[in-house]
């Protein structure tokens, strides 16, 4: 069995946070390594624009029936050909007073293009370390 690849932290810059993404899937992520994936992020999160030399990483919480939900990317690490995105998913507590509106929380950050070179897969994990989503990078 080969040893697991060394892990290193990847610096990221805040791009956008919204409660109203145009995403209707469950919790997921998109890594903008291609023109199509960058365009998908721009389409799903209002006000987001691509930036030269940067790759966007977007995490979506999925549709929610009320306010009080949010998602926040807390860390990103590179493990060989994998990008591991750590996110905190918040939800309202029992009996919380929340807005009665459909929401779809999302958080978008960007990483340096060099940090995305050679990626084959991205994994979204929550603050407990549980895998939430896994995507192939093409």
C-alpha positions in Angstrom: 0.0 0.0 0.0 1.4 3.4 -1.0 1.6 6.2 1.6 -1.1 8.9 1.2 0.1 12.0 -0.5 1.4 15.0 1.5 -1.3 17.5 2.3 -0.7 21.3 1.9 -2.9 24.2 2.6 -4.2 26.2 -0.4 -4.7 30.0 0.1 -8.0 31.3 -1.1 -9.7 34.7 -1.6 -13.4 35.4 -0.9 -15.4 36.0 -4.0 -19.1 35.9 -3.0 -21.6 34.6 -0.4 -25.3 34.3 -1.1 -28.5 32.9 0.3 -30.0 32.9 -3.2 -27.9 30.8 -5.6 -29.7 29.5 -8.6 -28.7 25.9 -7.6 -31.4 23.3 -7.1 -29.2 20.3 -6.4 -28.2 19.0 -3.0 -25.0 20.0 -1.3 -22.2 20.0 -3.9 -19.2 21.9 -5.2 -17.9 23.1 -8.5 -14.2 23.8 -9.2 -13.8 26.1 -12.2 -10.9 24.5 -14.0 -12.6 24.6 -17.4 -14.5 27.3 -19.2 -17.7 25.3 -18.7 -17.3 25.0 -15.0 -16.4 28.6 -14.6 -19.5 29.6 -16.6 -21.6 27.4 -14.4 -20.5 29.2 -11.3 -21.1 32.6 -12.9 -24.6 31.4 -14.0 -25.5 30.0 -10.5 -24.2 32.9 -8.3 -25.3 36.4 -9.2 -22.6 39.0 -9.4 -19.7 36.6 -9.7 -17.1 37.2 -12.5 -14.1 35.3 -13.6 -10.6 36.6 -12.8 -7.5 36.0 -14.8 -5.0 33.7 -13.1 -7.6 32.5 -10.6 -9.8 29.4 -10.4 -13.2 29.7 -8.6 -14.3 27.1 -6.1 -18.0 27.2 -5.2 -19.9 25.2 -2.5 -23.7 25.0 -2.6 -25.8 23.9 0.3 -28.8 23.2 -1.9 -32.4 24.4 -1.6 -33.8 25.2 1.8 -37.4 26.0 2.8 -36.5 28.9 5.2 -33.8 31.4 6.0 -31.2 30.6 8.7 -29.1 28.4 6.5 -25.6 29.2 5.3 -22.4 27.6 4.0 -18.9 28.8 4.5 -15.6 27.5 3.1 -13.2 27.3 6.0 -10.1 25.7 4.5 -8.8 24.1 1.2 -6.0 21.6 1.0 -4.2 19.9 -1.8 -3.5 16.1 -1.5 -1.7 14.9 -4.6 -4.3 15.2 -7.4 -7.2 16.0 -5.0 -8.5 19.3 -3.8 -10.2 18.9 -0.4 -12.6 21.7 0.4 -13.7 22.0 4.0 -17.0 23.8 4.7 -19.3 24.6 7.6 -23.0 24.1 6.9 -25.2 26.1 9.3 -28.9 25.5 9.9 -31.3 27.2 12.2 -31.8 25.6 15.6 -35.1 24.1 16.8 -37.7 26.8 17.4 -35.5 29.5 15.7 -37.3 32.5 14.2 -36.4 32.5 10.5 -37.6 34.1 7.3 -40.2 32.1 5.4 -38.5 32.2 2.1 -36.9 29.6 -0.1 -33.1 29.9 0.0 -30.1 28.2 -1.6 -26.9 29.2 0.2 -23.6 29.3 -1.6 -20.0 30.4 -0.9 -17.5 31.1 -3.7 -13.8 31.6 -3.3 -10.9 31.6 -5.7 -7.5 29.9 -5.7 -4.4 30.6 -7.8 -4.4 28.7 -11.1 -1.1 27.0 -10.1 -2.9 25.3 -7.2 -5.4 23.7 -9.6 -2.9 22.3 -12.1 -3.1 18.5 -12.3 -6.3 18.1 -10.3 -8.3 15.0 -11.0 -10.9 15.1 -8.2 -12.4 17.5 -5.6 -13.9 16.4 -2.3 -16.3 18.5 -0.1 -16.1 17.7 3.6 -18.1 19.2 6.5 -16.8 20.5 9.8 -17.0 17.0 11.3 -14.8 15.6 8.5 -17.7 13.7 6.8 -17.6 13.6 3.0 -20.5 15.5 1.5 -19.7 15.4 -2.2 -17.0 14.2 -4.6 -16.5 15.3 -8.2 -14.2 14.5 -11.0 -12.2 17.3 -12.5 -11.9 17.3 -16.3 
